[in-house]
Amino acid sequence: MNFTHSLIPVLPGNMAGQSVHFVDARRLHAFLDVKRDFSTWIKGRIGEYDFAENLDYLLTKTGEQLPSGMKWRMDYLLTLDMAKELAMVERTAKGREIRRYFIECERQLFQMKQRPPTTLTHQPVALTRAERQAINRQAWAEVTGTVQSAFHARRETLMREHAANKASDTRLSQPGFRPDWAR
């Protein structure tokens, strides 16, 4: 998707078998310059306006192992409709600006759907780290839905199994040990 200006990336993806476009809630929060912290703001807005998971937004949970324990981060991918509504309820100049931007994104998406597909040619492109990260987030958004849910559930199971095995199996701490799946 190539918009004339890009305030916040709009990412294509799937939800409940439907093709939809998402916005990263953290980026929207930062753009709107909301004074409340992100988790308080998003949870409050979801409750206040009755947004539903897997209908208005997708929720992903990523963990990072710290010495003090597991640190979890919740990421929200919002549909364009939800993002527009959140922008409207902020009632600021930034809210109006981003709402108009999302409306323009939808208009361009509609126009793209009306055009016949063109053939794409491969052109090598040098990417910055930030651009690669944005592309990775976009690719992640495209595999959302049941695949993502299955991935997270399986990952959590494997992490728990690994932690239990690590505590009871001394060979895991031996140098050069590789689990069966890594052979």
N, C-alpha and C positions, 0 to 999 in steps of 0.2 A: 504494500500500500504506500503510495507516494503522495503525501499531502503537501500543499504549498508551504505551510509552516507547521511545525510539530511542537505543540506545547507539551503534550504527554503522548507517548507511543500508544497506538491502538493495535492490539494484538489479535490476530485471528485465532479461533479455537472452536472446540465443540463442547456442547453441554446438552445432556439428555438426547444425544443423537442429532442435534441441530447445530448448524454452523452459526456461530455468534462471534462477536468481537468484544474483547475485554480491555479493561484499563486497570493498571496496577493501583490499588487503593492508596498505597503509601505515597506514590507520586502525586496522586490527586490531592491528598492531604497536604503535602509539602507545597504544591502549587497554590492551593487555596489559602495558605498561610494561616491555618487554624491554630488558635492559641492552646487548645487542649492537646494532650499527648495522643498519639495515633490510636492506641488500643482503646482508650476511653472514648474517643471520638467515634470510631467505627462501630464499636459495640452499642453505643448510645443511639447512633443513627439507625442501625439495623433494628433495634428494638422499637424505637420511636415511630419508624415508618413501615414496620412489618415486612421488611425484606426477608426473603426466604433463600436459604442455602440451596444450591443446585437449581435455582430458578432465577435469582437475581445476581448471585455471586457464587464463586467457587472458593473454598477454603483449603489452603495447604498448610501443613505443619512440618517444619524442618527442625532438626535437632543438631546441636553441637555439643560434643562431649567436653566438659570442663572438669578440672580437678575437683571442684565442689559438687559436681553432678551434671546432669543433662540440662542444657538451656534450650528452651523451645521458642520458636518464632512462628507466629501465625501470619500468613500472607493471604490477602484477599484479592481475587481477580473479579472485578465488577463488570457487569454488562454495560453497554453504552447507555441504556435507559436508566439504570441505577445511578451511573456516574452523572448523567444530566440532572437527575432529581436531586442528588446530593449537592451539586453545584447550585441549583436553584434555591435550596433551603438555606444556603450560607448567606444569601442576600448581600453580597459584596460585589465590587467591580470585578474582582478576580473570578467570582462565581459566575457572573454574567459572561465574562470573556471565555471561560472554559466551556460553559454551556453552548455558546455559539460555535465554538470550535468543534464540539461533539456533533452538533447538528450538521456542520459542514462535512465532517467525517462521514456521517451517514449518507449525506447527499452524494458524495463522491463514491462511496461503496455502491449505492444504488446505480449510479451511472456505469460503474465498472461491470456490474452484473448484466447491464443492458447491452454492452459491447460484445462482439464475438471474440473468442479467445485468440490471442496472438501467439506466435511461436517465440520462445525465449531462447536467447543465445547465451552461452556461458562466457562470462568475462571475469577474469581474475581480479580481485579487489583486495587491496591492503586494508586491514581493519585494525582499529585501536582496541585496546582491552575492553573499554567501555562499550564499543560497538559489538564486540563478540559476546559480551555479557547480555546485551539487549537482545541479540539474535538467539542466544541460549534461552532467555526468558520467553521469547516468542515461540520457539520450538517446544518449550515445556508447556505453554498454554495450548498448543495445538494437540497435545496428547493428553489433555485433561479428560475428566469424566471417569468412566469405569476403569480405564487403564491406569490412570493416576491413583485412584482409590485403591486398586489392587496392588499397585506398586508400594504405596505407603503402608498398607496393611502387611504385606509380605516383608518389607524392610523392617518394620517394627518387630515382627515375629523373629526374624533372623537376628536382630540386635539383642533381643531378650535371650534367645537360644545361645548366642555367642557369649553373652555375659554369664549365663549359667554354666556353660561348658568351660569357660575360662577359669571360673572359680573352682571347678572340680577336676579339670584336666591339666596336669602339669606339663604335658608335651606341647601345649600351646605357647608356653613361655620359653621353649627351647629355641636356640638360634636356627634359622633356616627352615622352621616348620611352615608348611603350606597346607591349608585345609583342602579337602577333597575337591571342592568346587573350583579351586584355583590351579589345579594340576592340568 
